[in-house]
Amino acid sequence: MTVEAHDPRPKKVQIADALREEIAALPAGHRLASLRELAERFKVTTVTVGNALKVLADEGVIVSVPTRGYFVQSPTGKDEAGPVNRDEINAIHSEIQQLAARVAELEKRAQSPSGA
């Protein structure tokens, strides 16, 4: 698709509209093409594509993950971090287990007669 010169809508809106239609058929977490690839496809500058993606991000249709790209947002808006990172999940689970152990220790102390 190319941007239509006779279309009264700004280029960024034409691109955002075209991408919005395509994104509707994509699963949450799907990575979009790069700015350069989209610019070549629409025959515009990367700045114009960036502006179109900002429109979609502001609408909550996509999310930008720095250094990784743009990703389709879930309809509920709960995929703000982008695709799942297994190492990050494992690290969070470990922290939760450590915190749970600390809470259990503190509860045990609170129940002891001396409180210490």
GIBEL-V76025 format. One record per helix or strand of 3 or more residues. SS is the DSSP state (H for helix, E for strand). FROM is the first residue (numbers start at 1). LEN is the number of residues. If there is no record, write none. Layout:
{{SS FROM LEN} {SS FROM LEN}}
//
This chain:
{{H 11 13} {H 35 8} {H 46 14} {E 62 4} {E 69 4} {H 86 26}}
//
